[in-house]
């Protein structure tokens, strides 16, 4: 059977078509209807092919549906996320997203996530903390790799591919810094667009 896990293994041998996703800045105030930018950039190898931008509710629950809408028009091998939380604590369930998109999802963090602190913050601030925490837990086991020997480790969670395949993809796409190019480019673009547009409000 030609599963998306098998396709991701084959993609390791060629130029990958990867969607990198990161969020932009958002208002720090506690005002309602705060919005954050969510940017998806499609890279084929190291070349930028397409960019799409949407907005999500700060500390809301719409990041997964917005992400899926943004990438639905792309043809790609896999998605790389800058973590699993965007716009504060708007959590993406990467297990469900990988299943819906039928593509591997790799969530990458520059620092080791402190899930105990995340759980406490969710309990302290969100009535629906349990459902958000389930999304965090469903990301599964945390893995690490070191793309550049002179820089610190990266941490990642993966769905739809094996950890070894995900590790090879991260190593293959980390060409300028320890951050894979799809994440590095998405971060730079999201920061730039946010600075141009200012605080996003609904």
N, C-alpha and C positions, 0 to 999 in steps of 0.2 A: 504494500500500500504506500502511495506517495504522500506521506503525511508532511505537514509543514516542518516538523522536526527534521525529516530527511532532506527537504529542500534547503533548510538552513545549513546543514552539513555540507551540501554541495556548494552553497554560496561562499563558503569559506575559501574555496579554491579560486575565486574570481573577484572582480571588483564588486563589492557589495552595494546594493541600493538600500540606504538606511535613512529612516526618519529620526531626526533628533528633536527632542521636545524639552523646552524649559519655559519658565514663567518670567514675567517682568515684575517691576516694582509695583507696590500698591499703597494706598493711604494707610497710615498707622492709626488714625483716629478710630474711635469706636462707632462712627456714624454707620447707619444702615445703608444698604444698597452699594456697598463698596465692590468694585470690580478689579480684577487683575488680568493682565494680558497673558494668553497662552499661545506660544509660537511653535509651529512645526516646520522644520526645514528638511527638504529631501536632498540627500547627497548621493551621487553616483560616483563611487570612489571618493575623491576629494573635491569633486566639482559640485557646485550648488545648482540644482535644477529647478526647484520650486520652493516657494515659501507660502504658508498660510497662517493667518493670525485670527484668533478668536478671543473671547473674554470669558472668565469664570467668576463666580461669586467668591469673594474672600471668605474663607472659613465655611464655604458652602459644601454642596455635595454633587456638583454638576461637572467636575473635571473629567470624569470618565466619558460621559456622553459628548462633551465638547471635543475631547481628544479624538474619539472615534469619528465624529463628523469631519474634523479637520483632515484626517488622514485617509478618509474613505475614497477620495478622488485620486490618490497616489497609487502607483504601482511600485511595490517595494519588497525587500526581503525580510526586514525586521524593523522594530522600533526600539530606540534607546531613549529612556526617560532619565531626567536629572532627579533621581529619587522617586518616591511614590506620593509625596504630598506637594501640592501647588497652591499658591494663593493662601498661605497660612496652613490650615489643616483641611484643605479640600483633597481628600485621599482618593487615589486611583486604585481600584482592585485589579491588579495586573493579571490575576488568574482569569477573571471574567473577560478582561480586555483581550488577552491572548486567544481565548476561546471565540470571542465575537469576531475578531479580525482574522483569525486563522493564520496568525503570524507570531513569531517569537517576540517576546518583550524582555528587554534587559533594563533593569532599574539600577542606576549607578550613583554612588555616593562618594564624595571625596574624603569623608570622615566616617568612622564606624558609627552607625546609628545607635542611639541610646533608646531602645524601645521601652525600657522601664520609665524613663522620663516622658516619653511620648504618651504612654498609657496614662500616667498621672495627669498630664496636661489635658488630655481628652476628658478624663473623669472630672477634672476641676471646672471645665469650661463648656462642655457640650452635653445637653440632655440625651442626645443620641450617641453618646460616646461608645457604647457597646458595638454598634454597627460599624462605626469608623474603625474601632480597634480590630474587628474581624477582617476588615480590608488589609490592615497592617499585617496581621498574623497570616493571612492567606498568601502573602508574598513568599512565605516559606523561608528556607535556610539562607543564611547570609554567607557569601563566598568572598574571596579576596584575590587580587592579582597585583602585579607590580609591572606595569607597562614599560617604565623607564627605571633603570637600576639606580640612578642618582636621585630619584624622587620617591615620595612615600607611596604606600599602597592605595589602591582603589578597592571599594567594597561594592558588591553587586548581588542582586536577586534576579532570578531568571525563570521565565515560564515559556514553554513551547520549544525549548532546546535544552540540551544537557549542559551542566556547568562547564565541562571541558570545551564544548563548542562555543559557549558564551565567552569563556576566557580567551580563546583564540581570536574571536571577533574583536574583543576589546583590544588585545595586543596588536592586531592587524590594523585597526583604525586609529590608534594613538600614534600619530606621526609628528606632531609638533610639541605636545605636552603630554602629561599622563592622562589627560582627559581625551577620550575618543573625539575625533573631529566632529561627528554629528552633534555631540553635546556641547563642545567648545563653540562651534558656530552658532548653534541655537541660543546659547547663553549670551554671546556678544550681540546677536541680532535683537534678542528680547530686551536687553539693557538699552540698546540704541533706540529702538522703537519707543520704549517707555519714556526715555528722556525727551523724545520729540513730542509725544502726545500728552505728557504729564499724567496726572492721576486720572484713571478711567472711572467714569461714573455712569450708572445706568440711566 
